[in-house]
Amino acid sequence: MEKVKAEVVTHYRSELVEHIRANNCKFAYGNTDIRLAKEFGFCYGVERAIDLAYAARQHFPSEQPVYILGEIIHNPHVNEQIRDMGLTFLSGDHQAANIDDLQEGDPVVVPAFGTEVKITEQLNQQGCTVIDATCGDVMSVWKRVRQNALEQVTSIIHGKAWHEETKATSSQAKAYENGHYLVVFDLDETDTVCRYIARGGDREVFLKQFGDATSDGFNPDKHLDSIGLANQTTMLRGETEEVQRRLKAAMIEKHGEDALEEHFRFFDTICGATQDRQDALRDLLSRPMDLLLVVGGYNSSNTSHLAEMGEAKLPSYFIKDASEMESIERLHHFLQCKQEMAIAENWLPSGGELTVGITAGASCPNNLIEEVILRVYTLRGIPANEVLGSVRAETTAALA
């Protein structure tokens, strides 16, 4: 691990971003000011996962394939780098092999999101060497969900049923024979569950609505009697807290305040890095800015929530990298509300004073953030080498 850290740094570090961070996350050159959120970019869990993937490739002989179950994190540039290093993907856009074909001793990296219990069991049955890069915060949620299953308490998981992390967490709810789960995506779905808890309803309609978001054999008339709330670690804390409040109220309505502890459990399982980035963006949004750029993979859950926060306050654009910034007239960005790409026209003023806020999800490397910053200056008529030259001059002056 120690040997690969220097290599990882060379791929993803940014002199400019480090300079801005060291200067209270503020940078100004010409008539353009940049404001970074105080917390952004790679978190510890992401760094550890990337380090493990790099270390696995270096540890095993070059002629021996090293496999990875899927995307190491939700950032296309990082996954392309992992592929180019020689790791063989077993799913996704870069898939080049099948898990069923793995042999005894084959090294397999488990991504930061973790994986489903059945896949772990298959890897063990096939005798694979597993390099587990699952984030510690995700495993903390698993512990709670497994405890619920042991005690026959249904886990209500606030998350995205299609997301790798939530799939892995859901599978933990089936670790014991009578374990069950139900995934709720938002407050509307939560309200549907609350109404059923408090007043009952049509079971078939309920099951049809939630489809693949429930465990096999789930019966709302039986399995909503005792529930424990967990969550995908990258959800918005405020929304998870509201899910918890509404479910708690429904259980009180159904069973009474005195019996609440027998029927309802809640544990705070939002990841610290996710919360830090949300808090930092909330602080940034309280300050005057003309627009916000949110940088990260379009399938990144924690990044999407940062985009939601920005969109509620000021013109905000969710972009995967600087290539989306075509010109001052056209910018390609991802619309959260419609889950589709869009084009923003005349999004960047060409003259006058401008303050641009920037944040990035926990899976976005600093070098991509630097490219976005430099692209803003380039589009405003200031060459990138001039901006970087000013940074080096400031650094030299500070050391003198």
C-alpha positions, -999 to 999 in steps of 0.1 A, spaced: 0 0 0 28 24 9 46 18 -24 15 27 -45 6 59 -28 31 79 -47 18 65 -80 -18 74 -71 -7 109 -62 9 115 -95 -23 104 -113 -47 125 -93 -31 154 -75 -34 191 -84 -10 219 -75 -37 245 -81 -63 228 -59 -38 223 -31 -29 260 -33 -66 271 -32 -73 247 -2 -43 261 16 -57 297 11 -90 292 28 -105 277 -4 -104 311 -22 -87 321 -54 -89 352 -75 -72 361 -108 -82 389 -131 -119 395 -129 -128 359 -119 -130 345 -83 -131 308 -75 -147 296 -42 -142 259 -33 -163 242 -7 -142 235 24 -147 197 19 -147 181 -15 -132 154 -36 -117 120 -26 -127 107 9 -107 82 29 -128 52 18 -123 61 -19 -86 66 -15 -83 33 3 -102 15 -25 -81 30 -52 -49 22 -33 -60 -14 -29 -67 -17 -66 -33 -3 -75 -16 -25 -48 -33 -56 -61 -20 -51 -96 15 -45 -84 15 -74 -59 6 -102 -83 28 -112 -113 23 -91 -144 12 -122 -164 -15 -131 -138 -49 -114 -144 -63 -93 -115 -100 -89 -116 -124 -63 -103 -162 -69 -98 -172 -36 -113 -165 1 -110 -141 8 -81 -160 41 -75 -184 61 -95 -160 82 -116 -154 73 -153 -118 87 -153 -107 67 -123 -123 35 -137 -106 40 -170 -73 44 -152 -79 12 -133 -86 -6 -166 -56 8 -183 -34 -4 -154 -44 -39 -163 -73 -48 -140 -100 -69 -157 -136 -58 -151 -163 -85 -145 -192 -62 -152 -201 -27 -165 -189 -8 -196 -154 -22 -193 -164 -59 -188 -139 -82 -203 -145 -114 -183 -172 -134 -165 -173 -142 -128 -184 -177 -136 -151 -184 -153 -128 -175 -124 -105 -201 -111 -90 -210 -77 -65 -184 -66 -77 -157 -91 -74 -123 -73 -106 -103 -73 -110 -67 -60 -144 -59 -43 -152 -22 -50 -158 5 -24 -196 -1 -24 -191 -37 -14 -210 -65 -31 -240 -88 -25 -237 -118 -2 -244 -143 -30 -214 -129 -50 -191 -131 -20 -202 -167 -15 -196 -175 -51 -161 -161 -50 -153 -181 -19 -167 -213 -34 -145 -208 -65 -115 -204 -43 -107 -168 -54 -83 -145 -36 -105 -116 -25 -91 -81 -20 -119 -64 -2 -120 -26 -7 -155 -21 8 -158 12 27 -158 9 65 -189 31 67 -208 7 44 -198 -23 66 -211 -4 96 -246 -3 80 -243 -40 72 -237 -48 109 -270 -30 118 -290 -47 91 -276 -81 100 -286 -75 136 -321 -66 125 -323 -98 105 -311 -119 135 -339 -104 156 -365 -106 129 -368 -68 125 -374 -57 89 -348 -32 76 -363 -2 59 -334 11 38 -335 47 26 -316 45 -6 -317 37 -43 -327 1 -49 -306 -1 -81 -274 13 -65 -246 -12 -59 -243 -2 -22 -280 -6 -15 -281 -40 -33 -252 -51 -11 -269 -38 21 -302 -54 11 -285 -87 7 -272 -85 43 -309 -83 55 -313 -118 42 -283 -131 61 -307 -150 84 -336 -171 73 -364 -148 85 -347 -115 76 -365 -90 53 -360 -56 38 -379 -28 20 -361 1 2 -377 35 1 -362 61 -23 -379 93 -12 -405 109 10 -434 100 -13 -425 63 -10 -420 67 27 -455 81 31 -469 51 12 -452 28 38 -464 50 67 -500 48 55 -498 11 52 -483 8 87 -509 30 103 -541 20 84 -533 -10 62 -542 -12 25 -542 -34 -6 -512 -58 -2 -509 -65 -39 -510 -29 -49 -483 -22 -23 -460 -50 -36 -465 -40 -72 -454 -4 -64 -422 -15 -46 -414 -43 -70 -377 -52 -67 -373 -30 -37 -384 -58 -13 -370 -91 -2 -384 -123 -15 -415 -133 4 -420 -98 18 -455 -94 33 -464 -59 44 -491 -71 67 -465 -91 87 -431 -76 80 -439 -40 88 -448 -48 124 -412 -43 137 -389 -22 116 -354 -7 118 -343 22 96 -309 21 78 -297 40 47 -274 41 18 -245 61 32 -245 88 5 -281 100 9 -290 135 21 -290 135 59 -319 158 62 -341 135 40 -330 104 60 -339 122 92 -373 131 78 -379 94 67 -370 84 102 -394 110 117 -424 99 95 -418 62 101 -415 68 138 -448 87 138 -466 59 119 -454 33 144 -466 55 173 -500 58 156 -501 20 151 -486 7 184 -486 37 208 -457 56 224 -451 31 252 -446 2 228 -424 21 203 -391 5 213 -405 -29 206 -414 -19 170 -390 8 158 -352 12 157 -331 40 141 -293 43 137 -275 72 121 -256 56 93 -249 85 70 -211 84 61 -191 112 77 -174 122 45 -208 125 28 -221 147 56 -189 169 56 -193 176 19 -230 185 23 -223 207 53 -194 224 34 -216 231 4 -244 244 26 -218 269 40 -206 278 5 -241 284 -7 -247 309 21 -221 332 4 -225 354 -27 -218 335 -59 -230 338 -95 -231 301 -103 -220 267 -90 -202 238 -108 -206 203 -92 -179 179 -106 -182 142 -105 -196 110 -121 -232 111 -132 -239 78 -115 -224 91 -82 -250 92 -55 -232 116 -31 -224 140 -60 -260 140 -72 -272 152 -38 -247 180 -39 -261 190 -73 -296 189 -58 -285 213 -30 -270 237 -55 -300 237 -79 -322 248 -50 -302 280 -45 -287 293 -77 -277 284 -113 -259 250 -108 -244 227 -133 -235 190 -127 -206 181 -150 -183 150 -151 -153 170 -163 -140 201 -182 -149 186 -216 -185 194 -209 -177 231 -209 -178 236 -247 -179 274 -247 -193 303 -229 -225 298 -249 -228 260 -244 -223 237 -215 -234 200 -213 -246 190 -179 -267 164 -161 -302 172 -150 -310 154 -117 -348 160 -120 -350 143 -154 -320 120 -152 -308 131 -186 -282 153 -202 -291 189 -212 -274 219 -227 -272 252 -209 -269 282 -232 -251 314 -224 -242 300 -191 -210 318 -185 -207 356 -187 -177 367 -209 -169 399 -191 -174 417 -157 -167 404 -122 -177 368 -117 -176 345 -87 -178 308 -94 -184 282 -67 -171 247 -71 -176 214 -53 -170 178 -61 -182 144 -50 -162 120 -29 -152 100 -59 -138 130 -79 -100 134 -81 -83 168 -77 -68 169 -112 -103 170 -127 -113 199 -104 -82 217 -116 -91 212 -152 -126 227 -146 -111 257 -129 -87 263 -157 -114 259 -182 -134 286 -165 -105 310 -168 -98 300 -204 -133 306 -215 -131 340 -197 -101 349 -218 -73 341 -194 -48 313 -205 -43 283 -182 -5 288 -181 -10 324 -169 -32 312 -140 -8 284 -131 21 309 -133 4 332 -108 0 303 -84 37 293 -86 47 329 -81 25 332 -50 40 299 -37 75 311 -43 69 344 -26 53 327 4 84 305 8 109 334 4 
